[in-house]
Amino acid sequence: MTRSVKPAQGQSNYGTRKIAGRIPQTCGWFSPIAAELQRIFLNKGVTKEVAFRSGRSIKVVEKWFAGKVSPDGEALARLLCSDIGDRVHDAMIAGVKAPWAQSVRNVREIARLRAQQADTARRLAALERGIEP
């Protein structure tokens, strides 16, 4: 025997989300990314550059930077897949204290130092060749 259950009337997720600190209209999560994008493009045509990489219009990107709305998942994915994706990702996880985020930051720093080490070794070898008789 089955019994039908009526859905509760008048309940909303908004109260629960508000208590948990997750209000869907909040666009603050994008502000560290916006700040990094402005550093990357030195405020020269930042909206145009971001619009190109995200596949969105300049007007939409201007709304992101004004804090009126935030990028959707597809736009964020396009930014992450672009030539500046590593810096966008770093800005996204900058405030994350979880161990996995620290591991990601460590791996990026190791890669940066290894590349710098290889470049330094090449420059050093070139200088040493110039000294030898």
N, CA, C and O atoms as a printed pandas DataFrame, in Angstrom:
     atom_number atom_name residue_name chain_id  residue_number  x_coord  y_coord  z_coord
0              1         N          MET        A               1    0.827   -1.164    0.000
1              2        CA          MET        A               1    0.000    0.000    0.000
2              3         C          MET        A               1    0.890    1.251    0.000
3              4         O          MET        A               1    1.778    1.398    0.839
4              5         N          THR        A               2    0.637    2.124   -0.934
5              6        CA          THR        A               2    1.424    3.353   -0.998
6              7         C          THR        A               2    0.619    4.526   -0.480
7              8         O          THR        A               2   -0.608    4.564   -0.565
8              9         N          ARG        A               3    1.328    5.446    0.040
9             10        CA          ARG        A               3    0.688    6.614    0.610
10            11         C          ARG        A               3    1.337    7.846   -0.006
11            12         O          ARG        A               3    2.563    7.963   -0.016
12            13         N          SER        A               4    0.538    8.748   -0.510
13            14        CA          SER        A               4    1.107    9.956   -1.109
14            15         C          SER        A               4    1.373   10.986   -0.016
15            16         O          SER        A               4    0.603   11.139    0.932
16            17         N          VAL        A               5    2.462   11.665   -0.183
17            18        CA          VAL        A               5    2.860   12.682    0.780
18            19         C          VAL        A               5    2.827   14.025    0.078
19            20         O          VAL        A               5    3.413   14.193   -0.992
20            21         N          LYS        A               6    2.150   14.963    0.676
21            22        CA          LYS        A               6    2.085   16.304    0.101
22            23         C          LYS        A               6    3.375   17.059    0.422
23            24         O          LYS        A               6    3.904   16.948    1.528
24            25         N          PRO        A               7    3.874   17.819   -0.537
25            26        CA          PRO        A               7    5.050   18.641   -0.236
26            27         C          PRO        A               7    4.669   19.743    0.744
27            28         O          PRO        A               7    3.541   20.235    0.745
28            29         N          ALA        A               8    5.626   20.116    1.567
29            30        CA          ALA        A               8    5.387   21.178    2.539
30            31         C          ALA        A               8    5.112   22.488    1.814
31            32         O          ALA        A               8    5.763   22.793    0.814
32            33         N          GLN        A               9    4.188   23.234    2.293
33            34        CA          GLN        A               9    3.809   24.504    1.679
34            35         C          GLN        A               9    4.605   25.644    2.298
35            36         O          GLN        A               9    4.829   25.676    3.508
36            37         N          GLY        A              10    5.022   26.567    1.464
37            38        CA          GLY        A              10    5.608   27.810    1.942
38            39         C          GLY        A              10    7.037   27.705    2.452
39            40         O          GLY        A              10    7.530   28.664    3.046
40            41         N          GLN        A              11    7.720   26.594    2.251
41            42        CA          GLN        A              11    9.103   26.497    2.699
42            43         C          GLN        A              11   10.039   26.952    1.591
43            44         O          GLN        A              11    9.770   26.768    0.404
44            45         N          SER        A              12   11.126   27.541    2.006
45            46        CA          SER        A              12   12.093   28.062    1.054
46            47         C          SER        A              12   13.497   27.704    1.510
47            48         O          SER        A              12   13.753   27.581    2.708
48            49         N          ASN        A              13   14.389   27.539    0.578
49            50        CA          ASN        A              13   15.794   27.293    0.910
50            51         C          ASN        A              13   16.511   28.564    1.330
51            52         O          ASN        A              13   17.592   28.498    1.915
52            53         N          TYR        A              14   15.927   29.721    1.041
53            54        CA          TYR        A              14   16.623   30.976    1.281
54            55         C          TYR        A              14   17.033   31.128    2.737
55            56         O          TYR        A              14   18.157   31.543    3.019
56            57         N          GLY        A              15   16.142   30.800    3.666
57            58        CA          GLY        A              15   16.468   30.940    5.083
58            59         C          GLY        A              15   17.645   30.082    5.476
59            60         O          GLY        A              15   18.535   30.545    6.190
60            61         N          THR        A              16   17.672   28.853    5.030
61            62        CA          THR        A              16   18.770   27.950    5.320
62            63         C          THR        A              16   20.069   28.449    4.714
63            64         O          THR        A              16   21.113   28.425    5.365
64            65         N          ARG        A              17   20.008   28.898    3.475
65            66        CA          ARG        A              17   21.211   29.410    2.820
66            67         C          ARG        A              17   21.730   30.652    3.520
67            68         O          ARG        A              17   22.938   30.836    3.668
68            69         N          LYS        A              18   20.801   31.507    3.952
69            70        CA          LYS        A              18   21.218   32.739    4.620
70            71         C          LYS        A              18   21.924   32.401    5.926
71            72         O          LYS        A              18   22.944   33.007    6.256
72            73         N          ILE        A              19   21.395   31.448    6.663
73            74        CA          ILE        A              19   22.009   31.044    7.924
74            75         C          ILE        A              19   23.391   30.460    7.657
75            76         O          ILE        A              19   24.330   30.723    8.409
76            77         N          ALA        A              20   23.522   29.681    6.608
77            78        CA          ALA        A              20   24.792   29.049    6.285
78            79         C          ALA        A              20   25.768   30.019    5.640
79            80         O          ALA        A              20   26.914   29.652    5.384
80            81         N          GLY        A              21   25.345   31.240    5.373
81            82        CA          GLY        A              21   26.230   32.218    4.758
82            83         C          GLY        A              21   26.378   32.067    3.273
83            84         O          GLY        A              21   27.343   32.571    2.699
84            85         N          ARG        A              22   25.448   31.387    2.624
85            86        CA          ARG        A              22   25.521   31.158    1.179
86            87         C          ARG        A              22   24.318   31.788    0.507
87            88         O          ARG        A              22   23.349   31.101    0.188
88            89         N          ILE        A              23   24.375   33.054    0.297
89            90        CA          ILE        A              23   23.294   33.745   -0.383
90            91         C          ILE        A              23   23.633   33.785   -1.867
91            92         O          ILE        A              23   24.679   34.324   -2.230
92            93         N          PRO        A              24   22.784   33.233   -2.746
93            94        CA          PRO        A              24   23.120   33.129   -4.161
94            95         C          PRO        A              24   23.446   34.457   -4.840
95            96         O          PRO        A              24   24.198   34.468   -5.815
96            97         N          GLN        A              25   22.911   35.564   -4.362
97            98        CA          GLN        A              25   23.131   36.845   -5.019
98            99         C          GLN        A              25   24.495   37.449   -4.686
99           100         O          GLN        A              25   24.878   38.447   -5.298
100          101         N          THR        A              26   25.223   36.893   -3.761
101          102        CA          THR        A              26   26.509   37.448   -3.369
102          103         C          THR        A              26   27.543   37.175   -4.452
103          104         O          THR        A              26   27.731   36.030   -4.864
104          105         N          CYS        A              27   28.210   38.224   -4.910
105          106        CA          CYS        A              27   29.203   38.091   -5.980
106          107         C          CYS        A              27   30.615   38.326   -5.461
107          108         O          CYS        A              27   31.550   38.449   -6.252
108          109         N          GLY        A              28   30.781   38.389   -4.159
109          110        CA          GLY        A              28   32.077   38.711   -3.570
110          111         C          GLY        A              28   33.179   37.712   -3.858
111          112         O          GLY        A              28   34.356   38.067   -3.800
112          113         N          TRP        A              29   32.832   36.480   -4.166
113          114        CA          TRP        A              29   33.851   35.472   -4.437
114          115         C          TRP        A              29   34.700   35.840   -5.646
115          116         O          TRP        A              29   35.840   35.391   -5.766
116          117         N          PHE        A              30   34.151   36.651   -6.539
117          118        CA          PHE        A              30   34.877   37.003   -7.759
118          119         C          PHE        A              30   35.863   38.143   -7.536
119          120         O          PHE        A              30   36.740   38.351   -8.375
120          121         N          SER        A              31   35.754   38.886   -6.443
121          122        CA          SER        A              31   36.599   40.070   -6.250
122          123         C          SER        A              31   38.098   39.768   -6.238
123          124         O          SER        A              31   38.845   40.551   -6.825
124          125         N          PRO        A              32   38.606   38.679   -5.608
125          126        CA          PRO        A              32   40.047   38.421   -5.714
126          127         C          PRO        A              32   40.485   38.092   -7.142
127          128         O          PRO        A              32   41.599   38.419   -7.550
128          129         N          ILE        A              33   39.601   37.446   -7.890
129          130        CA          ILE        A              33   39.916   37.122   -9.282
130          131         C          ILE        A              33   39.936   38.406  -10.110
131          132         O          ILE        A              33   40.819   38.600  -10.945
132          133         N          ALA        A              34   38.961   39.276   -9.872
133          134        CA          ALA        A              34   38.913   40.559  -10.585
134          135         C          ALA        A              34   40.162   41.381  -10.301
135          136         O          ALA        A              34   40.717   42.005  -11.206
136          137         N          ALA        A              35   40.606   41.385   -9.048
137          138        CA          ALA        A              35   41.815   42.130   -8.690
138          139         C          ALA        A              35   43.037   41.573   -9.427
139          140         O          ALA        A              35   43.884   42.330   -9.900
140          141         N          GLU        A              36   43.117   40.245   -9.516
141          142        CA          GLU        A              36   44.238   39.629  -10.236
142          143         C          GLU        A              36   44.175   39.935  -11.730
143          144         O          GLU        A              36   45.203   40.193  -12.356
144          145         N          LEU        A              37   42.980   39.907  -12.298
145          146        CA          LEU        A              37   42.825   40.232  -13.722
146          147         C          LEU        A              37   43.248   41.678  -13.995
147          148         O          LEU        A              37   43.850   41.965  -15.030
148          149         N          GLN        A              38   42.938   42.575  -13.081
149          150        CA          GLN        A              38   43.361   43.966  -13.247
150          151         C          GLN        A              38   44.872   44.093  -13.151
151          152         O          GLN        A              38   45.470   44.915  -13.845
152          153         N          ARG        A              39   45.505   43.277  -12.288
153          154        CA          ARG        A              39   46.980   43.289  -12.217
154          155         C          ARG        A              39   47.588   42.725  -13.502
155          156         O          ARG        A              39   48.598   43.235  -13.988
156          157         N          ILE        A              40   46.981   41.685  -14.044
157          158        CA          ILE        A              40   47.507   41.067  -15.271
158          159         C          ILE        A              40   47.482   42.063  -16.424
159          160         O          ILE        A              40   48.464   42.206  -17.152
160          161         N          PHE        A              41   46.368   42.740  -16.584
161          162        CA          PHE        A              41   46.198   43.629  -17.731
162          163         C          PHE        A              41   46.448   45.097  -17.400
163          164         O          PHE        A              41   46.216   45.968  -18.239
164          165         N          LEU        A              42   46.913   45.377  -16.195
165          166        CA          LEU        A              42   47.279   46.732  -15.772
166          167         C          LEU        A              42   46.190   47.754  -16.061
167          168         O          LEU        A              42   46.477   48.892  -16.435
168          169         N          ASN        A              43   44.938   47.341  -15.885
169          170        CA          ASN        A              43   43.772   48.207  -16.071
170          171         C          ASN        A              43   43.639   48.781  -17.484
171          172         O          ASN        A              43   42.806   49.657  -17.716
172          173         N          LYS        A              44   44.437   48.306  -18.413
173          174        CA          LYS        A              44   44.346   48.774  -19.802
174          175         C          LYS        A              44   43.500   47.788  -20.592
175          176         O          LYS        A              44   43.981   46.725  -20.985
176          177         N          GLY        A              45   42.272   48.132  -20.817
177          178        CA          GLY        A              45   41.406   47.260  -21.591
178          179         C          GLY        A              45   41.110   45.949  -20.904
179          180         O          GLY        A              45   40.905   44.932  -21.566
180          181         N          VAL        A              46   41.083   45.961  -19.567
181          182        CA          VAL        A              46   40.877   44.716  -18.828
182          183         C          VAL        A              46   39.554   44.060  -19.195
183          184         O          VAL        A              46   39.495   42.839  -19.335
184          185         N          THR        A              47   38.492   44.841  -19.352
185          186        CA          THR        A              47   37.202   44.237  -19.683
186          187         C          THR        A              47   37.219   43.619  -21.074
187          188         O          THR        A              47   36.620   42.568  -21.300
188          189         N          LYS        A              48   37.897   44.266  -21.994
189          190        CA          LYS        A              48   37.989   43.732  -23.354
190          191         C          LYS        A              48   38.768   42.414  -23.359
191          192         O          LYS        A              48   38.357   41.444  -23.997
192          193         N          GLU        A              49   39.890   42.387  -22.646
193          194        CA          GLU        A              49   40.713   41.181  -22.591
194          195         C          GLU        A              49   39.972   40.022  -21.919
195          196         O          GLU        A              49   40.015   38.885  -22.391
196          197         N          VAL        A              50   39.298   40.329  -20.816
197          198        CA          VAL        A              50   38.561   39.290  -20.097
198          199         C          VAL        A              50   37.363   38.821  -20.919
199          200         O          VAL        A              50   37.052   37.630  -20.931
200          201         N          ALA        A              51   36.697   39.733  -21.597
201          202        CA          ALA        A              51   35.565   39.358  -22.451
202          203         C          ALA        A              51   36.031   38.412  -23.553
203          204         O          ALA        A              51   35.358   37.425  -23.853
204          205         N          PHE        A              52   37.164   38.708  -24.147
205          206        CA          PHE        A              52   37.711   37.856  -25.207
206          207         C          PHE        A              52   37.991   36.450  -24.685
207          208         O          PHE        A              52   37.636   35.463  -25.329
208          209         N          ARG        A              53   38.626   36.360  -23.519
209          210        CA          ARG        A              53   39.017   35.065  -22.980
210          211         C          ARG        A              53   37.846   34.277  -22.398
211          212         O          ARG        A              53   37.868   33.046  -22.399
212          213         N          SER        A              54   36.825   34.975  -21.904
213          214        CA          SER        A              54   35.697   34.287  -21.271
214          215         C          SER        A              54   34.558   33.991  -22.240
215          216         O          SER        A              54   33.659   33.210  -21.926
216          217         N          GLY        A              55   34.592   34.612  -23.417
217          218        CA          GLY        A              55   33.523   34.401  -24.382
218          219         C          GLY        A              55   32.248   35.150  -24.043
219          220         O          GLY        A              55   31.162   34.769  -24.480
220          221         N          ARG        A              56   32.376   36.207  -23.268
221          222        CA          ARG        A              56   31.226   37.013  -22.880
222          223         C          ARG        A              56   31.374   38.421  -23.441
223          224         O          ARG        A              56   32.460   38.818  -23.865
224          225         N          SER        A              57   30.283   39.169  -23.442
225          226        CA          SER        A              57   30.323   40.532  -23.958
226          227         C          SER        A              57   31.016   41.456  -22.955
227          228         O          SER        A              57   31.115   41.154  -21.766
228          229         N          ILE        A              58   31.490   42.584  -23.470
229          230        CA          ILE        A              58   32.145   43.562  -22.606
230          231         C          ILE        A              58   31.177   44.073  -21.550
231          232         O          ILE        A              58   31.575   44.294  -20.406
232          233         N          LYS        A              59   29.920   44.263  -21.912
233          234        CA          LYS        A              59   28.921   44.741  -20.948
234          235         C          LYS        A              59   28.750   43.760  -19.790
235          236         O          LYS        A              59   28.632   44.179  -18.638
236          237         N          VAL        A              60   28.737   42.472  -20.083
237          238        CA          VAL        A              60   28.601   41.463  -19.035
238          239         C          VAL        A              60   29.823   41.499  -18.124
239          240         O          VAL        A              60   29.693   41.445  -16.901
240          241         N          VAL        A              61   31.007   41.590  -18.719
241          242        CA          VAL        A              61   32.245   41.624  -17.938
242          243         C          VAL        A              61   32.300   42.881  -17.074
243          244         O          VAL        A              61   32.782   42.826  -15.943
244          245         N          GLU        A              62   31.823   43.996  -17.579
245          246        CA          GLU        A              62   31.769   45.217  -16.775
246          247         C          GLU        A              62   30.907   45.004  -15.533
247          248         O          GLU        A              62   31.227   45.524  -14.464
248          249         N          LYS        A              63   29.818   44.247  -15.663
249          250        CA          LYS        A              63   28.962   43.937  -14.514
250          251         C          LYS        A              63   29.701   43.073  -13.500
251          252         O          LYS        A              63   29.497   43.213  -12.295
252          253         N          TRP        A              64   30.567   42.171  -13.990
253          254        CA          TRP        A              64   31.363   41.359  -13.068
254          255         C          TRP        A              64   32.259   42.252  -12.227
255          256         O          TRP        A              64   32.327   42.117  -11.005
256          257         N          PHE        A              65   32.948   43.170  -12.905
257          258        CA          PHE        A              65   33.891   44.039  -12.196
258          259         C          PHE        A              65   33.182   45.043  -11.288
259          260         O          PHE        A              65   33.769   45.521  -10.318
260          261         N          ALA        A              66   31.935   45.363  -11.593
261          262        CA          ALA        A              66   31.148   46.259  -10.742
262          263         C          ALA        A              66   30.560   45.515   -9.547
263          264         O          ALA        A              66   30.034   46.146   -8.630
264          265         N          GLY        A              67   30.642   44.185   -9.543
265          266        CA          GLY        A              67   30.105   43.393   -8.445
266          267         C          GLY        A              67   28.611   43.170   -8.510
267          268         O          GLY        A              67   28.000   42.744   -7.530
268          269         N          LYS        A              68   28.012   43.458   -9.672
269          270        CA          LYS        A              68   26.562   43.278   -9.817
270          271         C          LYS        A              68   26.191   41.816  -10.027
271          272         O          LYS        A              68   25.193   41.335   -9.490
272          273         N          VAL        A              69   26.991   41.127  -10.800
273          274        CA          VAL        A              69   26.806   39.697  -11.050
274          275         C          VAL        A              69   28.182   39.046  -11.070
275          276         O          VAL        A              69   29.203   39.733  -11.102
276          277         N          SER        A              70   28.202   37.745  -11.051
277          278        CA          SER        A              70   29.469   37.027  -11.143
278          279         C          SER        A              70   29.448   36.108  -12.354
279          280         O          SER        A              70   28.377   35.789  -12.871
280          281         N          PRO        A              71   30.613   35.680  -12.810
281          282        CA          PRO        A              71   30.667   34.813  -13.992
282          283         C          PRO        A              71   29.981   33.473  -13.730
283          284         O          PRO        A              71   29.987   32.958  -12.611
284          285         N          ASP        A              72   29.399   32.932  -14.774
285          286        CA          ASP        A              72   28.835   31.596  -14.657
286          287         C          ASP        A              72   29.954   30.571  -14.823
287          288         O          ASP        A              72   31.099   30.926  -15.105
288          289         N          GLY        A              73   29.614   29.315  -14.648
289          290        CA          GLY        A              73   30.617   28.255  -14.717
290          291         C          GLY        A              73   31.330   28.168  -16.050
291          292         O          GLY        A              73   32.538   27.937  -16.097
292          293         N          GLU        A              74   30.593   28.351  -17.133
293          294        CA          GLU        A              74   31.202   28.257  -18.463
294          295         C          GLU        A              74   32.229   29.370  -18.672
295          296         O          GLU        A              74   33.317   29.120  -19.193
296          297         N          ALA        A              75   31.891   30.586  -18.272
297          298        CA          ALA        A              75   32.825   31.711  -18.425
298          299         C          ALA        A              75   34.061   31.498  -17.562
299          300         O          ALA        A              75   35.181   31.768  -17.998
300          301         N          LEU        A              76   33.861   31.017  -16.344
301          302        CA          LEU        A              76   34.989   30.754  -15.455
302          303         C          LEU        A              76   35.872   29.644  -16.017
303          304         O          LEU        A              76   37.098   29.727  -15.952
304          305         N          ALA        A              77   35.249   28.614  -16.567
305          306        CA          ALA        A              77   36.013   27.520  -17.179
306          307         C          ALA        A              77   36.840   28.031  -18.351
307          308         O          ALA        A              77   37.984   27.612  -18.528
308          309         N          ARG        A              78   36.278   28.928  -19.153
309          310        CA          ARG        A              78   37.032   29.489  -20.279
310          311         C          ARG        A              78   38.221   30.313  -19.792
311          312         O          ARG        A              78   39.297   30.271  -20.387
312          313         N          LEU        A              79   38.023   31.055  -18.715
313          314        CA          LEU        A              79   39.142   31.810  -18.151
314          315         C          LEU        A              79   40.232   30.865  -17.652
315          316         O          LEU        A              79   41.420   31.118  -17.853
316          317         N          LEU        A              80   39.826   29.780  -17.005
317          318        CA          LEU        A              80   40.800   28.815  -16.492
318          319         C          LEU        A              80   41.540   28.102  -17.615
319          320         O          LEU        A              80   42.695   27.712  -17.440
320          321         N          CYS        A              81   40.894   27.925  -18.765
321          322        CA          CYS        A              81   41.530   27.248  -19.903
322          323         C          CYS        A              81   42.328   28.212  -20.783
323          324         O          CYS        A              81   42.953   27.782  -21.752
324          325         N          SER        A              82   42.317   29.481  -20.466
325          326        CA          SER        A              82   43.008   30.470  -21.290
326          327         C          SER        A              82   44.485   30.577  -20.904
327          328         O          SER        A              82   44.965   29.849  -20.035
328          329         N          ASP        A              83   45.182   31.477  -21.552
329          330        CA          ASP        A              83   46.600   31.683  -21.283
330          331         C          ASP        A              83   46.881   32.241  -19.891
331          332         O          ASP        A              83   48.025   32.205  -19.438
332          333         N          ILE        A              84   45.876   32.748  -19.213
333          334        CA          ILE        A              84   46.047   33.295  -17.867
334          335         C          ILE        A              84   45.389   32.397  -16.816
335          336         O          ILE        A              84   45.203   32.813  -15.673
336          337         N          GLY        A              85   45.042   31.182  -17.198
337          338        CA          GLY        A              85   44.320   30.273  -16.317
338          339         C          GLY        A              85   45.029   29.974  -15.017
339          340         O          GLY        A              85   44.385   29.847  -13.976
340          341         N          ASP        A              86   46.354   29.859  -15.058
341          342        CA          ASP        A              86   47.087   29.570  -13.826
342          343         C          ASP        A              86   46.931   30.696  -12.808
343          344         O          ASP        A              86   46.796   30.439  -11.612
344          345         N          ARG        A              87   46.948   31.923  -13.272
345          346        CA          ARG        A              87   46.812   33.062  -12.355
346          347         C          ARG        A              87   45.383   33.207  -11.855
347          348         O          ARG        A              87   45.159   33.615  -10.715
348          349         N          VAL        A              88   44.409   32.874  -12.709
349          350        CA          VAL        A              88   43.005   32.886  -12.275
350          351         C          VAL        A              88   42.810   31.821  -11.191
351          352         O          VAL        A              88   42.162   32.070  -10.175
352          353         N          HIS        A              89   43.371   30.648  -11.417
353          354        CA          HIS        A              89   43.258   29.569  -10.436
354          355         C          HIS        A              89   43.925   29.952   -9.119
355          356         O          HIS        A              89   43.364   29.716   -8.049
356          357         N          ASP        A              90   45.102   30.534   -9.186
357          358        CA          ASP        A              90   45.788   30.970   -7.970
358          359         C          ASP        A              90   44.950   31.980   -7.194
359          360         O          ASP        A              90   44.891   31.924   -5.966
360          361         N          ALA        A              91   44.304   32.901   -7.903
361          362        CA          ALA        A              91   43.447   33.889   -7.239
362          363         C          ALA        A              91   42.223   33.215   -6.621
363          364         O          ALA        A              91   41.752   33.631   -5.563
364          365         N          MET        A              92   41.714   32.186   -7.274
365          366        CA          MET        A              92   40.541   31.478   -6.748
366          367         C          MET        A              92   40.851   30.786   -5.424
367          368         O          MET        A              92   40.023   30.790   -4.514
368          369         N          ILE        A              93   42.038   30.194   -5.312
369          370        CA          ILE        A              93   42.344   29.409   -4.117
370          371         C          ILE        A              93   43.234   30.166   -3.134
371          372         O          ILE        A              93   43.720   29.574   -2.170
372          373         N          ALA        A              94   43.453   31.439   -3.353
373          374        CA          ALA        A              94   44.359   32.210   -2.495
374          375         C          ALA        A              94   43.963   32.164   -1.026
375          376         O          ALA        A              94   44.836   32.052   -0.165
376          377         N          GLY        A              95   42.694   32.246   -0.721
377          378        CA          GLY        A              95   42.259   32.269    0.667
378          379         C          GLY        A              95   41.913   30.911    1.251
379          380         O          GLY        A              95   41.488   30.825    2.403
380          381         N          VAL        A              96   42.086   29.857    0.480
381          382        CA          VAL        A              96   41.727   28.518    0.943
382          383         C          VAL        A              96   42.823   27.991    1.868
383          384         O          VAL        A              96   44.001   27.984    1.510
384          385         N          LYS        A              97   42.425   27.555    3.048
385          386        CA          LYS        A              97   43.378   27.071    4.055
386          387         C          LYS        A              97   43.518   25.547    4.061
387          388         O          LYS        A              97   44.344   25.007    4.797
388          389         N          ALA        A              98   42.735   24.864    3.265
389          390        CA          ALA        A              98   42.753   23.398    3.252
390          391         C          ALA        A              98   44.114   22.875    2.801
391          392         O          ALA        A              98   44.797   23.529    2.012
392          393         N          PRO        A              99   44.514   21.704    3.295
393          394        CA          PRO        A              99   45.822   21.136    2.927
394          395         C          PRO        A              99   46.004   20.948    1.423
395          396         O          PRO        A              99   47.104   21.144    0.908
396          397         N          TRP        A             100   44.937   20.569    0.710
397          398        CA          TRP        A             100   45.083   20.362   -0.735
398          399         C          TRP        A             100   45.465   21.660   -1.430
399          400         O          TRP        A             100   46.250   21.642   -2.378
400          401         N          ALA        A             101   44.918   22.795   -0.970
401          402        CA          ALA        A             101   45.230   24.075   -1.602
402          403         C          ALA        A             101   46.691   24.443   -1.357
403          404         O          ALA        A             101   47.361   24.963   -2.250
404          405         N          GLN        A             102   47.180   24.176   -0.155
405          406        CA          GLN        A             102   48.591   24.455    0.132
406          407         C          GLN        A             102   49.485   23.566   -0.725
407          408         O          GLN        A             102   50.539   24.007   -1.183
408          409         N          SER        A             103   49.076   22.322   -0.945
409          410        CA          SER        A             103   49.847   21.422   -1.812
410          411         C          SER        A             103   49.899   21.956   -3.240
411          412         O          SER        A             103   50.949   21.913   -3.882
412          413         N          VAL        A             104   48.784   22.452   -3.734
413          414        CA          VAL        A             104   48.748   23.022   -5.088
414          415         C          VAL        A             104   49.688   24.223   -5.168
415          416         O          VAL        A             104   50.449   24.358   -6.126
416          417         N          ARG        A             105   49.633   25.091   -4.162
417          418        CA          ARG        A             105   50.522   26.261   -4.161
418          419         C          ARG        A             105   51.981   25.834   -4.110
419          420         O          ARG        A             105   52.823   26.428   -4.783
420          421         N          ASN        A             106   52.292   24.808   -3.318
421          422        CA          ASN        A             106   53.668   24.313   -3.229
422          423         C          ASN        A             106   54.149   23.761   -4.568
423          424         O          ASN        A             106   55.274   24.034   -4.986
424          425         N          VAL        A             107   53.301   22.988   -5.239
425          426        CA          VAL        A             107   53.673   22.421   -6.536
426          427         C          VAL        A             107   53.935   23.538   -7.544
427          428         O          VAL        A             107   54.895   23.465   -8.311
428          429         N          ARG        A             108   53.096   24.564   -7.548
429          430        CA          ARG        A             108   53.303   25.692   -8.469
430          431         C          ARG        A             108   54.619   26.416   -8.165
431          432         O          ARG        A             108   55.344   26.807   -9.080
432          433         N          GLU        A             109   54.918   26.590   -6.884
433          434        CA          GLU        A             109   56.164   27.264   -6.508
434          435         C          GLU        A             109   57.379   26.429   -6.893
435          436         O          GLU        A             109   58.383   26.971   -7.354
436          437         N          ILE        A             110   57.296   25.130   -6.709
437          438        CA          ILE        A             110   58.384   24.239   -7.123
438          439         C          ILE        A             110   58.606   24.351   -8.628
439          440         O          ILE        A             110   59.747   24.454   -9.078
440          441         N          ALA        A             111   57.530   24.332   -9.408
441          442        CA          ALA        A             111   57.646   24.438  -10.868
442          443         C          ALA        A             111   58.258   25.781  -11.256
443          444         O          ALA        A             111   59.098   25.845  -12.154
444          445         N          ARG        A             112   57.839   26.853  -10.583
445          446        CA          ARG        A             112   58.385   28.182  -10.883
446          447         C          ARG        A             112   59.879   28.233  -10.578
447          448         O          ARG        A             112   60.656   28.766  -11.370
448          449         N          LEU        A             113   60.286   27.677   -9.428
449          450        CA          LEU        A             113   61.695   27.690   -9.049
450          451         C          LEU        A             113   62.541   26.805   -9.967
451          452         O          LEU        A             113   63.681   27.147  -10.284
452          453         N          ARG        A             114   61.980   25.662  -10.396
453          454        CA          ARG        A             114   62.728   24.795  -11.337
454          455         C          ARG        A             114   62.939   25.503  -12.682
455          456         O          ARG        A             114   64.017   25.414  -13.268
456          457         N          ALA        A             115   61.921   26.195  -13.160
457          458        CA          ALA        A             115   62.073   26.936  -14.417
458          459         C          ALA        A             115   63.105   28.049  -14.250
459          460         O          ALA        A             115   63.923   28.282  -15.139
460          461         N          GLN        A             116   63.062   28.727  -13.118
461          462        CA          GLN        A             116   64.034   29.784  -12.846
462          463         C          GLN        A             116   65.446   29.197  -12.733
463          464         O          GLN        A             116   66.412   29.799  -13.200
464          465         N          GLN        A             117   65.556   28.033  -12.118
465          466        CA          GLN        A             117   66.843   27.370  -11.966
466          467         C          GLN        A             117   67.421   26.990  -13.332
467          468         O          GLN        A             117   68.614   27.176  -13.573
468          469         N          ALA        A             118   66.585   26.461  -14.220
469          470        CA          ALA        A             118   67.049   26.087  -15.559
470          471         C          ALA        A             118   67.497   27.319  -16.341
471          472         O          ALA        A             118   68.513   27.285  -17.035
472          473         N          ASP        A             119   66.740   28.401  -16.226
473          474        CA          ASP        A             119   67.106   29.642  -16.912
474          475         C          ASP        A             119   68.427   30.187  -16.371
475          476         O          ASP        A             119   69.280   30.640  -17.134
476          477         N          THR        A             120   68.584   30.140  -15.065
477          478        CA          THR        A             120   69.823   30.612  -14.446
478          479         C          THR        A             120   71.005   29.755  -14.896
479          480         O          THR        A             120   72.084   30.287  -15.158
480          481         N          ALA        A             121   70.821   28.450  -14.988
481          482        CA          ALA        A             121   71.896   27.556  -15.435
482          483         C          ALA        A             121   72.304   27.874  -16.874
483          484         O          ALA        A             121   73.493   27.866  -17.193
484          485         N          ARG        A             122   71.326   28.155  -17.749
485          486        CA          ARG        A             122   71.650   28.522  -19.136
486          487         C          ARG        A             122   72.440   29.826  -19.194
487          488         O          ARG        A             122   73.432   29.929  -19.915
488          489         N          ARG        A             123   71.997   30.807  -18.438
489          490        CA          ARG        A             123   72.689   32.110  -18.431
490          491         C          ARG        A             123   74.096   31.976  -17.870
491          492         O          ARG        A             123   75.034   32.587  -18.383
492          493         N          LEU        A             124   74.245   31.177  -16.815
493          494        CA          LEU        A             124   75.549   30.954  -16.208
494          495         C          LEU        A             124   76.492   30.259  -17.185
495          496         O          LEU        A             124   77.659   30.637  -17.294
496          497         N          ALA        A             125   75.997   29.247  -17.893
497          498        CA          ALA        A             125   76.824   28.529  -18.870
498          499         C          ALA        A             125   77.260   29.475  -19.991
499          500         O          ALA        A             125   78.405   29.409  -20.437
500          501         N          ALA        A             126   76.378   30.340  -20.445
501          502        CA          ALA        A             126   76.731   31.287  -21.505
502          503         C          ALA        A             126   77.802   32.254  -21.025
503          504         O          ALA        A             126   78.717   32.586  -21.779
504          505         N          LEU        A             127   77.702   32.702  -19.802
505          506        CA          LEU        A             127   78.722   33.611  -19.263
506          507         C          LEU        A             127   80.062   32.900  -19.098
507          508         O          LEU        A             127   81.115   33.471  -19.382
508          509         N          GLU        A             128   80.016   31.661  -18.642
509          510        CA          GLU        A             128   81.268   30.910  -18.463
510          511         C          GLU        A             128   81.959   30.628  -19.782
511          512         O          GLU        A             128   83.188   30.611  -19.846
512          513         N          ARG        A             129   81.177   30.404  -20.849
513          514        CA          ARG        A             129   81.789   30.194  -22.170
514          515         C          ARG        A             129   82.516   31.447  -22.634
515          516         O          ARG        A             129   83.523   31.354  -23.335
516          517         N          GLY        A             130   82.022   32.607  -22.255
517          518        CA          GLY        A             130   82.652   33.854  -22.643
518          519         C          GLY        A             130   83.925   34.142  -21.874
519          520         O          GLY        A             130   84.737   34.951  -22.323
520          521         N          ILE        A             131   84.126   33.508  -20.732
521          522        CA          ILE        A             131   85.312   33.741  -19.901
522          523         C          ILE        A             131   86.450   32.834  -20.324
523          524         O          ILE        A             131   87.610   33.243  -20.269
524          525         N          GLU        A             132   86.155   31.628  -20.741
525          526        CA          GLU        A             132   87.190   30.647  -21.074
526          527         C          GLU        A             132   88.050   31.140  -22.229
527          528         O          GLU        A             132   87.551   31.766  -23.164
528          529         N          PRO        A             133   89.382   30.846  -22.153
529          530        CA          PRO        A             133   90.297   31.278  -23.238
530          531         C          PRO        A             133   90.145   30.472  -24.494
531          532         O          PRO        A             133   90.844   30.722  -25.477
